[in-house]
Amino acid sequence: MNWGEELRKFVEEKIRELEAEENMGKVVEELESLDVEVPAGFSQTSIKEDRDRD
C-alpha cells in the first residue's frame, strides 16, 4: 500500500467536499436574499395542471 498516495487522495477528496459545502452555503444565502413571491395556490395549480396533461 502506498500511504503517500492514499493520504493525497484522502486530502483531495476532503477538500472537494469542503469546497462543495461552502459553495452550497453561498448558493443558499443568495437564494434566501432574493425577494421572490409565489402566488397563493401556485403549487396546487401547477400539480393539477401536470396531472391533467396525461
N, CA, C and O atoms as a Maestro MAE file, in Angstrom:
{
 s_m_m2io_version
 :::
 2.0.0
}

f_m_ct {
 s_m_title
 :::
 protein
 m_atom[216] {
  # First column is atom index #
  i_m_mmod_type
  r_m_x_coord
  r_m_y_coord
  r_m_z_coord
  i_m_residue_number
  s_m_chain_name
  s_m_pdb_residue_name
  s_m_pdb_atom_name
  i_m_atomic_number
  :::
  1 25 0.848 -1.183 0.000 1 A "MET " " N  " 7
  2 3 0.000 0.000 0.000 1 A "MET " " CA " 6
  3 2 0.889 1.240 0.000 1 A "MET " " C  " 6
  4 15 1.846 1.335 0.768 1 A "MET " " O  " 8
  5 25 0.562 2.167 -0.856 2 A "ASN " " N  " 7
  6 3 1.312 3.409 -0.957 2 A "ASN " " CA " 6
  7 2 0.610 4.458 -0.086 2 A "ASN " " C  " 6
  8 15 -0.370 5.078 -0.498 2 A "ASN " " O  " 8
  9 25 1.142 4.637 1.127 3 A "TRP " " N  " 7
  10 3 0.484 5.529 2.088 3 A "TRP " " CA " 6
  11 2 0.474 6.976 1.620 3 A "TRP " " C  " 6
  12 15 -0.487 7.703 1.876 3 A "TRP " " O  " 8
  13 25 1.513 7.396 0.949 4 A "GLY " " N  " 7
  14 3 1.558 8.767 0.446 4 A "GLY " " CA " 6
  15 2 0.436 9.026 -0.550 4 A "GLY " " C  " 6
  16 15 -0.226 10.063 -0.504 4 A "GLY " " O  " 8
  17 25 0.232 8.064 -1.454 5 A "GLU " " N  " 7
  18 3 -0.825 8.187 -2.464 5 A "GLU " " CA " 6
  19 2 -2.207 8.157 -1.813 5 A "GLU " " C  " 6
  20 15 -3.089 8.938 -2.169 5 A "GLU " " O  " 8
  21 25 -2.382 7.249 -0.859 6 A "GLU " " N  " 7
  22 3 -3.670 7.148 -0.163 6 A "GLU " " CA " 6
  23 2 -3.977 8.431 0.596 6 A "GLU " " C  " 6
  24 15 -5.110 8.913 0.576 6 A "GLU " " O  " 8
  25 25 -2.991 8.973 1.249 7 A "LEU " " N  " 7
  26 3 -3.174 10.218 2.006 7 A "LEU " " CA " 6
  27 2 -3.506 11.365 1.068 7 A "LEU " " C  " 6
  28 15 -4.391 12.169 1.361 7 A "LEU " " O  " 8
  29 25 -2.804 11.451 -0.063 8 A "ARG " " N  " 7
  30 3 -3.067 12.502 -1.039 8 A "ARG " " CA " 6
  31 2 -4.501 12.415 -1.554 8 A "ARG " " C  " 6
  32 15 -5.186 13.433 -1.652 8 A "ARG " " O  " 8
  33 25 -4.963 11.202 -1.883 9 A "LYS " " N  " 7
  34 3 -6.341 11.013 -2.368 9 A "LYS " " CA " 6
  35 2 -7.349 11.435 -1.317 9 A "LYS " " C  " 6
  36 15 -8.350 12.083 -1.624 9 A "LYS " " O  " 8
  37 25 -7.076 11.057 -0.056 10 A "PHE " " N  " 7
  38 3 -7.984 11.408 1.033 10 A "PHE " " CA " 6
  39 2 -8.090 12.925 1.181 10 A "PHE " " C  " 6
  40 15 -9.190 13.468 1.290 10 A "PHE " " O  " 8
  41 25 -6.948 13.603 1.184 11 A "VAL " " N  " 7
  42 3 -6.930 15.061 1.357 11 A "VAL " " CA " 6
  43 2 -7.623 15.744 0.189 11 A "VAL " " C  " 6
  44 15 -8.381 16.692 0.392 11 A "VAL " " O  " 8
  45 25 -7.373 15.277 -1.038 12 A "GLU " " N  " 7
  46 3 -8.032 15.868 -2.205 12 A "GLU " " CA " 6
  47 2 -9.548 15.709 -2.120 12 A "GLU " " C  " 6
  48 15 -10.289 16.647 -2.414 12 A "GLU " " O  " 8
  49 25 -10.007 14.532 -1.723 13 A "GLU " " N  " 7
  50 3 -11.456 14.296 -1.615 13 A "GLU " " CA " 6
  51 2 -12.063 15.172 -0.523 13 A "GLU " " C  " 6
  52 15 -13.148 15.727 -0.698 13 A "GLU " " O  " 8
  53 25 -11.365 15.295 0.598 14 A "LYS " " N  " 7
  54 3 -11.860 16.122 1.703 14 A "LYS " " CA " 6
  55 2 -11.962 17.579 1.269 14 A "LYS " " C  " 6
  56 15 -12.926 18.264 1.613 14 A "LYS " " O  " 8
  57 25 -10.977 18.055 0.519 15 A "ILE " " N  " 7
  58 3 -11.007 19.434 0.021 15 A "ILE " " CA " 6
  59 2 -12.197 19.629 -0.909 15 A "ILE " " C  " 6
  60 15 -12.890 20.643 -0.825 15 A "ILE " " O  " 8
  61 25 -12.439 18.662 -1.799 16 A "ARG " " N  " 7
  62 3 -13.600 18.762 -2.707 16 A "ARG " " CA " 6
  63 2 -14.904 18.828 -1.911 16 A "ARG " " C  " 6
  64 15 -15.790 19.621 -2.230 16 A "ARG " " O  " 8
  65 25 -15.017 17.996 -0.879 17 A "GLU " " N  " 7
  66 3 -16.226 18.000 -0.047 17 A "GLU " " CA " 6
  67 2 -16.417 19.345 0.646 17 A "GLU " " C  " 6
  68 15 -17.524 19.884 0.661 17 A "GLU " " O  " 8
  69 25 -15.352 19.886 1.214 18 A "LEU " " N  " 7
  70 3 -15.450 21.162 1.923 18 A "LEU " " CA " 6
  71 2 -15.777 22.307 0.969 18 A "LEU " " C  " 6
  72 15 -16.564 23.193 1.304 18 A "LEU " " O  " 8
  73 25 -15.177 22.291 -0.212 19 A "GLU " " N  " 7
  74 3 -15.483 23.331 -1.201 19 A "GLU " " CA " 6
  75 2 -16.932 23.233 -1.658 19 A "GLU " " C  " 6
  76 15 -17.601 24.252 -1.830 19 A "GLU " " O  " 8
  77 25 -17.418 22.016 -1.854 20 A "ALA " " N  " 7
  78 3 -18.810 21.833 -2.268 20 A "ALA " " CA " 6
  79 2 -19.755 22.337 -1.176 20 A "ALA " " C  " 6
  80 15 -20.760 22.985 -1.470 20 A "ALA " " O  " 8
  81 25 -19.434 22.043 0.065 21 A "GLU " " N  " 7
  82 3 -20.264 22.502 1.188 21 A "GLU " " CA " 6
  83 2 -20.267 24.029 1.268 21 A "GLU " " C  " 6
  84 15 -21.311 24.645 1.479 21 A "GLU " " O  " 8
  85 25 -19.118 24.615 1.101 22 A "GLU " " N  " 7
  86 3 -19.008 26.076 1.130 22 A "GLU " " CA " 6
  87 2 -19.797 26.708 -0.017 22 A "GLU " " C  " 6
  88 15 -20.511 27.692 0.178 22 A "GLU " " O  " 8
  89 25 -19.664 26.142 -1.195 23 A "ASN " " N  " 7
  90 3 -20.398 26.659 -2.355 23 A "ASN " " CA " 6
  91 2 -21.904 26.519 -2.162 23 A "ASN " " C  " 6
  92 15 -22.660 27.421 -2.523 23 A "ASN " " O  " 8
  93 25 -22.341 25.410 -1.603 24 A "MET " " N  " 7
  94 3 -23.772 25.223 -1.360 24 A "MET " " CA " 6
  95 2 -24.271 26.272 -0.376 24 A "MET " " C  " 6
  96 15 -25.365 26.810 -0.544 24 A "MET " " O  " 8
  97 25 -23.485 26.562 0.638 25 A "GLY " " N  " 7
  98 3 -23.855 27.603 1.592 25 A "GLY " " CA " 6
  99 2 -24.013 28.958 0.920 25 A "GLY " " C  " 6
  100 15 -24.939 29.707 1.234 25 A "GLY " " O  " 8
  101 25 -23.106 29.276 -0.009 26 A "LYS " " N  " 7
  102 3 -23.200 30.537 -0.739 26 A "LYS " " CA " 6
  103 2 -24.456 30.584 -1.597 26 A "LYS " " C  " 6
  104 15 -25.120 31.617 -1.678 26 A "LYS " " O  " 8
  105 25 -24.779 29.475 -2.233 27 A "VAL " " N  " 7
  106 3 -25.981 29.410 -3.068 27 A "VAL " " CA " 6
  107 2 -27.225 29.606 -2.210 27 A "VAL " " C  " 6
  108 15 -28.126 30.357 -2.584 27 A "VAL " " O  " 8
  109 25 -27.278 28.942 -1.069 28 A "VAL " " N  " 7
  110 3 -28.435 29.072 -0.179 28 A "VAL " " CA " 6
  111 2 -28.574 30.512 0.296 28 A "VAL " " C  " 6
  112 15 -29.679 31.053 0.315 28 A "VAL " " O  " 8
  113 25 -27.473 31.131 0.676 29 A "GLU " " N  " 7
  114 3 -27.519 32.532 1.107 29 A "GLU " " CA " 6
  115 2 -28.042 33.430 -0.005 29 A "GLU " " C  " 6
  116 15 -28.866 34.312 0.236 29 A "GLU " " O  " 8
  117 25 -27.563 33.206 -1.213 30 A "GLU " " N  " 7
  118 3 -28.000 34.013 -2.354 30 A "GLU " " CA " 6
  119 2 -29.500 33.824 -2.605 30 A "GLU " " C  " 6
  120 15 -30.219 34.796 -2.837 30 A "GLU " " O  " 8
  121 25 -29.958 32.597 -2.559 31 A "LEU " " N  " 7
  122 3 -31.381 32.332 -2.790 31 A "LEU " " CA " 6
  123 2 -32.246 32.944 -1.688 31 A "LEU " " C  " 6
  124 15 -33.325 33.471 -1.957 31 A "LEU " " O  " 8
  125 25 -31.767 32.871 -0.458 32 A "GLU " " N  " 7
  126 3 -32.530 33.446 0.655 32 A "GLU " " CA " 6
  127 2 -32.605 34.960 0.566 32 A "GLU " " C  " 6
  128 15 -33.549 35.564 1.076 32 A "GLU " " O  " 8
  129 25 -31.627 35.580 -0.074 33 A "SER " " N  " 7
  130 3 -31.628 37.039 -0.163 33 A "SER " " CA " 6
  131 2 -32.544 37.553 -1.279 33 A "SER " " C  " 6
  132 15 -32.852 38.744 -1.326 33 A "SER " " O  " 8
  133 25 -32.976 36.670 -2.168 34 A "LEU " " N  " 7
  134 3 -33.855 37.093 -3.257 34 A "LEU " " CA " 6
  135 2 -35.254 37.378 -2.732 34 A "LEU " " C  " 6
  136 15 -35.755 36.678 -1.852 34 A "LEU " " O  " 8
  137 25 -35.865 38.393 -3.272 35 A "ASP " " N  " 7
  138 3 -37.232 38.734 -2.877 35 A "ASP " " CA " 6
  139 2 -38.185 38.156 -3.926 35 A "ASP " " C  " 6
  140 15 -38.543 38.812 -4.904 35 A "ASP " " O  " 8
  141 25 -38.576 36.919 -3.688 36 A "VAL " " N  " 7
  142 3 -39.427 36.210 -4.642 36 A "VAL " " CA " 6
  143 2 -40.746 35.879 -3.951 36 A "VAL " " C  " 6
  144 15 -40.774 35.343 -2.843 36 A "VAL " " O  " 8
  145 25 -41.823 36.209 -4.628 37 A "GLU " " N  " 7
  146 3 -43.141 35.886 -4.082 37 A "GLU " " CA " 6
  147 2 -43.830 34.900 -5.000 37 A "GLU " " C  " 6
  148 15 -43.799 35.034 -6.223 37 A "GLU " " O  " 8
  149 25 -44.450 33.910 -4.390 38 A "VAL " " N  " 7
  150 3 -45.195 32.907 -5.142 38 A "VAL " " CA " 6
  151 2 -46.671 33.121 -4.816 38 A "VAL " " C  " 6
  152 15 -47.046 33.175 -3.645 38 A "VAL " " O  " 8
  153 25 -47.501 33.244 -5.836 39 A "PRO " " N  " 7
  154 3 -48.920 33.469 -5.580 39 A "PRO " " CA " 6
  155 2 -49.551 32.319 -4.799 39 A "PRO " " C  " 6
  156 15 -49.156 31.162 -4.946 39 A "PRO " " O  " 8
  157 25 -50.515 32.646 -3.987 40 A "ALA " " N  " 7
  158 3 -51.230 31.618 -3.224 40 A "ALA " " CA " 6
  159 2 -51.863 30.616 -4.183 40 A "ALA " " C  " 6
  160 15 -52.477 30.998 -5.179 40 A "ALA " " O  " 8
  161 25 -51.710 29.340 -3.875 41 A "GLY " " N  " 7
  162 3 -52.304 28.293 -4.688 41 A "GLY " " CA " 6
  163 2 -51.464 27.877 -5.882 41 A "GLY " " C  " 6
  164 15 -51.883 27.022 -6.662 41 A "GLY " " O  " 8
  165 25 -50.286 28.467 -6.040 42 A "PHE " " N  " 7
  166 3 -49.437 28.177 -7.198 42 A "PHE " " CA " 6
  167 2 -49.061 26.702 -7.268 42 A "PHE " " C  " 6
  168 15 -49.176 26.083 -8.325 42 A "PHE " " O  " 8
  169 25 -48.615 26.139 -6.157 43 A "SER " " N  " 7
  170 3 -48.194 24.735 -6.152 43 A "SER " " CA " 6
  171 2 -49.358 23.814 -6.490 43 A "SER " " C  " 6
  172 15 -49.225 22.896 -7.299 43 A "SER " " O  " 8
  173 25 -50.482 24.068 -5.868 44 A "GLN " " N  " 7
  174 3 -51.661 23.237 -6.099 44 A "GLN " " CA " 6
  175 2 -52.080 23.296 -7.572 44 A "GLN " " C  " 6
  176 15 -52.371 22.263 -8.174 44 A "GLN " " O  " 8
  177 25 -52.111 24.473 -8.142 45 A "THR " " N  " 7
  178 3 -52.489 24.642 -9.548 45 A "THR " " CA " 6
  179 2 -51.486 23.969 -10.473 45 A "THR " " C  " 6
  180 15 -51.876 23.317 -11.442 45 A "THR " " O  " 8
  181 25 -50.211 24.119 -10.185 46 A "SER " " N  " 7
  182 3 -49.170 23.524 -11.020 46 A "SER " " CA " 6
  183 2 -49.250 22.003 -11.012 46 A "SER " " C  " 6
  184 15 -49.125 21.360 -12.055 46 A "SER " " O  " 8
  185 25 -49.454 21.442 -9.847 47 A "ILE " " N  " 7
  186 3 -49.564 19.979 -9.740 47 A "ILE " " CA " 6
  187 2 -50.795 19.486 -10.483 47 A "ILE " " C  " 6
  188 15 -50.739 18.480 -11.190 47 A "ILE " " O  " 8
  189 25 -51.900 20.191 -10.322 48 A "LYS " " N  " 7
  190 3 -53.129 19.779 -11.006 48 A "LYS " " CA " 6
  191 2 -52.944 19.839 -12.527 48 A "LYS " " C  " 6
  192 15 -53.360 18.925 -13.238 48 A "LYS " " O  " 8
  193 25 -52.320 20.913 -13.026 49 A "GLU " " N  " 7
  194 3 -52.088 21.033 -14.461 49 A "GLU " " CA " 6
  195 2 -51.200 19.898 -14.967 49 A "GLU " " C  " 6
  196 15 -51.437 19.346 -16.041 49 A "GLU " " O  " 8
  197 25 -50.185 19.559 -14.192 50 A "ASP " " N  " 7
  198 3 -49.277 18.489 -14.586 50 A "ASP " " CA " 6
  199 2 -50.006 17.149 -14.629 50 A "ASP " " C  " 6
  200 15 -49.797 16.361 -15.552 50 A "ASP " " O  " 8
  201 25 -50.841 16.891 -13.659 51 A "ARG " " N  " 7
  202 3 -51.608 15.628 -13.636 51 A "ARG " " CA " 6
  203 2 -52.616 15.544 -14.764 51 A "ARG " " C  " 6
  204 15 -52.867 14.467 -15.306 51 A "ARG " " O  " 8
  205 25 -53.195 16.684 -15.117 52 A "ASP " " N  " 7
  206 3 -54.240 16.701 -16.148 52 A "ASP " " CA " 6
  207 2 -53.688 16.551 -17.568 52 A "ASP " " C  " 6
  208 15 -54.454 16.331 -18.506 52 A "ASP " " O  " 8
  209 25 -52.380 16.667 -17.733 53 A "ARG " " N  " 7
  210 3 -51.785 16.542 -19.066 53 A "ARG " " CA " 6
  211 2 -51.913 15.144 -19.633 53 A "ARG " " C  " 6
  212 15 -51.969 14.986 -20.852 53 A "ARG " " O  " 8
  213 25 -51.959 14.149 -18.809 54 A "ASP " " N  " 7
  214 3 -51.996 12.758 -19.297 54 A "ASP " " CA " 6
  215 2 -53.313 12.367 -19.863 54 A "ASP " " C  " 6
  216 15 -53.482 11.232 -20.307 54 A "ASP " " O  " 8
  :::
 }
 m_bond[215] {
  # First column is bond index #
  i_m_from
  i_m_to
  i_m_order
  :::
  1 1 2 1
  2 2 3 1
  3 3 4 2
  4 3 5 1
  5 5 6 1
  6 6 7 1
  7 7 8 2
  8 7 9 1
  9 9 10 1
  10 10 11 1
  11 11 12 2
  12 11 13 1
  13 13 14 1
  14 14 15 1
  15 15 16 2
  16 15 17 1
  17 17 18 1
  18 18 19 1
  19 19 20 2
  20 19 21 1
  21 21 22 1
  22 22 23 1
  23 23 24 2
  24 23 25 1
  25 25 26 1
  26 26 27 1
  27 27 28 2
  28 27 29 1
  29 29 30 1
  30 30 31 1
  31 31 32 2
  32 31 33 1
  33 33 34 1
  34 34 35 1
  35 35 36 2
  36 35 37 1
  37 37 38 1
  38 38 39 1
  39 39 40 2
  40 39 41 1
  41 41 42 1
  42 42 43 1
  43 43 44 2
  44 43 45 1
  45 45 46 1
  46 46 47 1
  47 47 48 2
  48 47 49 1
  49 49 50 1
  50 50 51 1
  51 51 52 2
  52 51 53 1
  53 53 54 1
  54 54 55 1
  55 55 56 2
  56 55 57 1
  57 57 58 1
  58 58 59 1
  59 59 60 2
  60 59 61 1
  61 61 62 1
  62 62 63 1
  63 63 64 2
  64 63 65 1
  65 65 66 1
  66 66 67 1
  67 67 68 2
  68 67 69 1
  69 69 70 1
  70 70 71 1
  71 71 72 2
  72 71 73 1
  73 73 74 1
  74 74 75 1
  75 75 76 2
  76 75 77 1
  77 77 78 1
  78 78 79 1
  79 79 80 2
  80 79 81 1
  81 81 82 1
  82 82 83 1
  83 83 84 2
  84 83 85 1
  85 85 86 1
  86 86 87 1
  87 87 88 2
  88 87 89 1
  89 89 90 1
  90 90 91 1
  91 91 92 2
  92 91 93 1
  93 93 94 1
  94 94 95 1
  95 95 96 2
  96 95 97 1
  97 97 98 1
  98 98 99 1
  99 99 100 2
  100 99 101 1
  101 101 102 1
  102 102 103 1
  103 103 104 2
  104 103 105 1
  105 105 106 1
  106 106 107 1
  107 107 108 2
  108 107 109 1
  109 109 110 1
  110 110 111 1
  111 111 112 2
  112 111 113 1
  113 113 114 1
  114 114 115 1
  115 115 116 2
  116 115 117 1
  117 117 118 1
  118 118 119 1
  119 119 120 2
  120 119 121 1
  121 121 122 1
  122 122 123 1
  123 123 124 2
  124 123 125 1
  125 125 126 1
  126 126 127 1
  127 127 128 2
  128 127 129 1
  129 129 130 1
  130 130 131 1
  131 131 132 2
  132 131 133 1
  133 133 134 1
  134 134 135 1
  135 135 136 2
  136 135 137 1
  137 137 138 1
  138 138 139 1
  139 139 140 2
  140 139 141 1
  141 141 142 1
  142 142 143 1
  143 143 144 2
  144 143 145 1
  145 145 146 1
  146 146 147 1
  147 147 148 2
  148 147 149 1
  149 149 150 1
  150 150 151 1
  151 151 152 2
  152 151 153 1
  153 153 154 1
  154 154 155 1
  155 155 156 2
  156 155 157 1
  157 157 158 1
  158 158 159 1
  159 159 160 2
  160 159 161 1
  161 161 162 1
  162 162 163 1
  163 163 164 2
  164 163 165 1
  165 165 166 1
  166 166 167 1
  167 167 168 2
  168 167 169 1
  169 169 170 1
  170 170 171 1
  171 171 172 2
  172 171 173 1
  173 173 174 1
  174 174 175 1
  175 175 176 2
  176 175 177 1
  177 177 178 1
  178 178 179 1
  179 179 180 2
  180 179 181 1
  181 181 182 1
  182 182 183 1
  183 183 184 2
  184 183 185 1
  185 185 186 1
  186 186 187 1
  187 187 188 2
  188 187 189 1
  189 189 190 1
  190 190 191 1
  191 191 192 2
  192 191 193 1
  193 193 194 1
  194 194 195 1
  195 195 196 2
  196 195 197 1
  197 197 198 1
  198 198 199 1
  199 199 200 2
  200 199 201 1
  201 201 202 1
  202 202 203 1
  203 203 204 2
  204 203 205 1
  205 205 206 1
  206 206 207 1
  207 207 208 2
  208 207 209 1
  209 209 210 1
  210 210 211 1
  211 211 212 2
  212 211 213 1
  213 213 214 1
  214 214 215 1
  215 215 216 2
  :::
 }
}
